[in-house]
Amino acid sequence: MSRVTAPWRARVALVVPALLVAVASSGAAAAGTASAANHRQCATATLSGTYLFAGDGFSISGGARTPLAFAGSERFDGAGHVAGTNSFSVGGVVTRRAGFTGAYTLAANCAGTLTIGSDLHFDLYASPSGDQFAYVQTDAGTVSTTTEHRVSRKTSPQSCSTATLSGAYLFTSNGFSISGGAQTPFAFAGIDRLDGAGTDHSIVSANVGGAITRQESGTGTYTVAADCTGTLAFGDSELFDLYVSPDGDVFVDTETDPGSVTFETEVRSTGELAGGGPASRAGPLPTHSRADRLAGGRTVDQWRPWRPLVR
């Protein structure tokens, strides 16, 4: 029976039903208000400040799939313009400190677009606070996505120094070592203890093409320039470009040794002291990439851009 035409419902004219209707209407209005409050809107100005990014992906051409990795920093001005710097490796071919400019849009529903130069395109999705956004590259032939996190609300360049990085930083990473046509996958996790004066004491465990190394200690050196870019080196050929948050709580990097495709995001562990890192092994470190060194010092046959073919 239809609810609308039921005679007993049509004849009811009591106060109670009227009260229920009023309560229901009030509840619906409140629910609508709560829903609106829980779905804050975005605008172009939502994205403003300095953001760090790092990620990986693949460049695809014909039947070939080439791994890529990248890391960098960029500033959004809150008015639709972006500028930054990144380093990346595509198939083991490395480009360092490449500058870029671009434009972005962001709609009320927090979906938007990002264009770098004239030929790199991304769909992005931002948090209403603007503290982070995720995106995917929409150019055919490049498969890559990542999430960027705001590290400063200031739109002007920030100032750093080597002392900015001090403390214990945790990291994980994976990637490929490339030699000829061979691609050897690897993964590692560890802790870098940075002393604020340019020395890094690290402990790392790794799996390089199935060869396991556990809790290996090493000592390296690092620098951080005034523009919050830096370097990290273990020996002569385990080298990384760094991009640092102004407060030193996080940095991203990509390895710059030819043949290596990987990135890292390192986050400072609260409550850890900068000094007191593990003693390094006696003697000089072997001059191989991190994957090579952790494979026992022997060269592996193979070894994470968002903006490689990208920027």
C-alpha positions, -999 to +999 in steps of 0.1 A: +000+000+000+012+034-009+024+055+021+010+086+005-026+073+000-030+053+031-062+067+046-052+062+082-021+082+076-039+110+058-064+115+086-039+118+115-039+154+127-023+150+161+004+171+177+028+143+180+032+137+143+037+175+138+063+175+165+081+146+149+081+165+116+096+195+133+123+174+150+131+157+118+134+190+099+157+203+126+178+172+126+181+174+088+192+210+090+218+201+116+230+172+096+234+194+066+254+219+086+276+192+101+281+178+066+292+211+053+315+216+082+331+182+076+336+189+039+357+221+038+362+237+005+395+245-013+407+273-035+439+282-053+452+299-022+449+266-002+483+255-017+508+280-004+543+275+010+572+251+006+566+214-001+590+185-003+584+156-027+601+123-036+588+093-055+594+069-083+577+053-113+583+041-148+587+055-183+571+033-209+579+032-246+569+003-267+575-028-247+603-012-226+597-002-190+624+021-176+624+028-138+628+064-126+631+082-092+631+118-081+633+141-051+630+179-048+614+210-033+589+235-046+571+267-035+535+274-042+526+311-041+489+307-033+480+324-066+485+297-092+523+297-097+549+272-086+587+271-088+612+245-075+643+223-080+646+185-083+671+158-090+661+126-107+673+093-123+657+078-153+671+043-161+702+052-141+709+084-161+710+112-135+700+149-137+709+171-107+694+203-094+671+210-124+650+241-118+614+244-130+584+267-130+547+259-136+511+267-129+483+251-108+446+252-103+425+240-073+387+238-073+363+241-044+361+202-043+399+201-037+407+186-071+430+204-093+457+204-120+495+210-121+514+219-152+552+221-153+566+238-183+544+232-213+544+194-215+542+179-180+507+175-166+493+162-133+459+157-116+461+167-080+440+162-049+446+185-019+437+183+018+415+213+028+442+225+051+467+226+022+492+206+043+495+179+017+483+169-017+485+138-039+489+136-076+493+114-106+510+123-139+486+123-168+511+123-197+510+091-218+542+071-214+550+081-178+535+062-148+542+080-115+524+093-084+533+106-050+522+128-021+537+161-012+539+175+023+541+212+033+572+220+054+568+257+056+539+282+051+563+308+038+564+314+001+598+330+000+631+310+000+640+296+034+675+295+051+693+263+062+728+252+072+746+220+079+735+224+116+698+222+104+702+184+101+709+170+136+696+139+152+685+104+143+666+099+110+647+068+100+644+057+064+633+030+041+638+028+003+637+005-027+648+008-063+670-007-090+706-010-099+710-009-137+738-023-157+734-029-194+699-043-199+698-059-164+678-044-136+685-057-101+659-048-075+669-038-040+654-026-007+668-012+025+660+003+059+681+020+085+689+050+106+712+079+099+726+098+129+736+133+118+758+152+142+749+188+131+785+193+119+786+172+087+791+136+098+766+108+094+768+075+113+745+050+098+732+015+103+715-002+073+700-036+065+694-045+028+682-070+003+700-066-030+687-090-056+681-116-029+715-111-011+708-100+025+730-077+046+720-070+082+728-040+104+759-028+086+775+003+101+791+031+080+802+067+083+795+094+058+796+132+053+768+156+045+764+193+037+733+216+037+735+249+018+716+281+027+689+273+001+681+240+020+696+218-006+725+195+003+745+164-003+752+131+015+782+109+006+795+075+017+829+071+001+835+084-034+805+070-052+776+065-029+762+100-034+728+117-028+712+150-034+692+163-004+662+186-001+657+197+035+628+212+055+638+245+072+632+230+107+653+200+099+626+175+108+626+158+074+646+156+042+642+138+009+669+126-014+677+106-045+709+088-053+730+105-080+754+076-088+750+065-125+731+033-127+712+038-094+674+045-094+661+052-058+648+078-034+644+082+003+623+102+027+640+105+061+622+117+092+638+128+125+630+105+154+618+124+184+638+119+216+670+109+198+703+126+204+724+138+175+757+124+188+766+090+200+762+073+166+775+038+160+812+035+154+821+030+117+840+000+105+878+004+105+893+014+071+878+033+042+844+026+029+843+008-005+836+031-034+803+016-046+767+027-045+748+019-013+733-012-030+767-024-041+783-017-007+755-036+011+758-065-013+792-071+003+814-047-017+809-064-050+793-046-079+757-058-086+745-061-122+717-037-116+703-015-088+629+051-071+606+107-110+578+121-106+594+148-125+621+132-144+608+131-179+590+154-159+609+184-151 
